[in-house]
Amino acid sequence: MSSHHIVRDNQEPALIIANGADCGDELLQQLMEWSPFVLALDGAVHRLLERNIRFDAWLGDFDSGANVDEMALSKMGDIQRIWAEDQDKTDLQKGIEFLITKGHKAANIIWGTGRRADHTINNMATLWRYHEQITLSILDDHSRVYPLAKQFKKWYPAGTQISLIPVGFASGIASKNLVYPLLDRTLELPHSTGSSNEVEVDGFVEISYSGGHLLLMECFD
């Protein structure tokens, strides 16, 4: 899996490869083919080189540099190295901020779940930190997670699994076309969540809420 960039268009989402669990080759190939820019975070680089997966830039404080095969890296061509030392931010936060400064409007994040649970939780919460500056999604082989606007409408086939995850809390939640409808509900971790809901019939799902923040998880299995 050495090639990417069938389309180079900054209107397409950039791709951030974090350091969580690997995704399957099918998802990885699909995202890389349509990504104008692939950014590898520090801890992921040695795994990308082992699998001959190309990327455009390597961002971090290079604390994993001792594990990197410089010869394999040189075969990738002109890889931009972006020094980002700020210890008060995660590599993912630094990567998102770099893409914002470069004018990217959207980014997909893979290898952002699995392995360490604290990293997974922090990565999901990070989606909301930048939601006004860039459109973000975290994807793996089982789900896609992204911040939910206060008014949401999208077409889904019946049976699609959907979970609503409050970031802290979310209030005034109402829904249409879900098997378990929500009406002026408040979700607050750890007391209540909107996990494992389901689209009732083929058609549009509508979700609205008035306070707090929600993540939407589209589940694939």
N, C-alpha and C positions, 0 to 999 in steps of 0.2 A: 504494500500500500504506500507507494512512494510519491504519487502525484496528487495534486489538488488544483483548485482554481480553474475549473472549466469556465466559470464566469468571474470576471473581476469588475465588480460594480459596487461602489460604497453604499448603494441603496440596499444591498443584500446584507444580512447580519454577519458581523465578524464572528470568529470562533475563539473562545478561550478554553484551553485544555488545562484543567486543574490537577490535583494530585489525589483524587479519591479513587474509587473502584473503576476499572476499565469498563467501557461499554462494548457491545458487539461490533464487529467489523462493518455490518450493514449500516448501522446508524452513523458510525464514524465516517464512512465513505460518503454517505449521503450529505452530511453536513459540510465536509471538507470540499466537496465538488462545487458547492454554491457559496463558499465563504471567500470574500475578497482578501481577508487577512486572518492568519492563524497565529494566535499568541499562546505560547507555552509558558506556564508558570513554573517556578523554580524546581519544585519537587518532581515534576512530570518529565523533565527533559531526558533523563537517562532511559526511561521506559519508551519514550518516543523513538530514540535512537536505536534501541534494541529491536524495535518493530519496523524500522525504516519508514517512519511516518514523518512527512515533511512539515515544517512550520516556518513562519516568517521571522518571528522574534521570540526571544527568551527574556522573561522579566523576573526579577527578584533581587535578593541580596547575594545570590550565588553561593549560599551556604551548602548547596548540594554539588558544587562544582567539582569536588574531589571524585565524585562518582561518574563524571561525564567522560566519555571517550572522545577526546579532541579530534582524533583522526576521522571518526564517524561523523562528528559535527561538521568538519570541514567539507565532507562530501555532500552536505546538504546545500552548499552554496553560501551566499551572503546572508548569514543569520544576524539580525540586529540584536545586540545585547543591551538590555535596558536596566540600568542600576536603579534599584528602588529599595532604600535601606530603612525607611520609616518603620520602626518596630511597633508603633501604635496602630498600624493597619495590617490587615492580612494581605497575602499575596493577591488574593482575588480582588480585594478592594483596590489595591494599587493597579492591578491589570485593568479594571473597569475605568478607573480615572485616566489611565493612559489612553484608552480608546476614546474617551470623551474629548480629551485634548486634541486628538487626531481627527475629530469630526465624525466619528462613527455614530450612527443614530440607533443602532440595535446590535445586540450580541447574543449568541447562544453559548451556553456553558456546558461542557461535558466533563466527565470524571470529577464532578462536583458533589457526588453523593457516595455513600458506602464507605468502607474502611472506618475511619474515626467518626463516631457519632457527633462529637462536638464540632468538627469541621462541617459536617452536613447541616447541622442546625444553624451555625453561623453563616454558612453560604446562603441558605434560604432566607435568613433575615436580611442579608446584604442586598437582596433584590429590591427591597423597599427603600433602602438608603439612597438609591440612585434613580428611583423610578421617574422622577421629573426630568432627568437629564438624558436618559438612554433607555430603550426598551430591552428588557432582559428576560431570558428563560433559562432554566436549568433542565437538561434532558438526560435521561438514562434509558436503558432498555425497557423500563416498566412505566415511566411516567414523564410528563412535562409539567413544570411548575413555573408560574409567573405571577406577578402582582396583579390584583384584580381592581379595575377601575370602579368607581362608585356606581356607575351604570354600565352593565355588561349585557351583551346579547350576541349569541353565536349559535349556529346550526350544528346539531349533533345527531347521529343515528341513535335510535332507541337502544338502551342497554349500556351506553357509554358510562363508565365509572368516573365519578367526579367527587373530589374531596375539597372542602373549604377549610383552610387552615388560618386561624387568626394569628396575627403577629402581635402578641399581647392580648388585645381584645378587638372585637368588631361588633357594632350594635346596629339595630334597625334593619336587620337583614331580611329581605323578602326574595322569593324565587317563584318562577313559573316553569312548568314542565320537568320537574324533578319528582321521583317516586316518593321521596320524603320532603314535602314542601316546607319552606321556611316562611314564617309570617311574623315580622317585627321581632326577630330572634336576636339574642346576644350570644356570641361565642367568645369564650375566654379560657385560655390555657391556665392551669391544667383541668379546669372544671368541665368544660364542654367544647366539643369540636364538631365540625361538619363532615366527618370522614365517611367514606363508603356510601355516598349517595349515588343515584343512578338516573339517567335520562329516561323519562317515561315513554315518550313516543318520538318517532322521527320528527325533527323540527327544531325551532329555535328555543334555546334555554335563555331565560332572562334572570339576572341576579342584580339586586341593588342593595346598598347599605348606606347608612348615614354617618357613622363614626368609626374611628379606628382604622385598622388595616387588615386586608384579607389577601391570602395567596390562594390561587386556584391550582389544583393538581388534577390533570387529565391522566387517568390510569389506563394502561394498555393491556392489562391482564387481570 
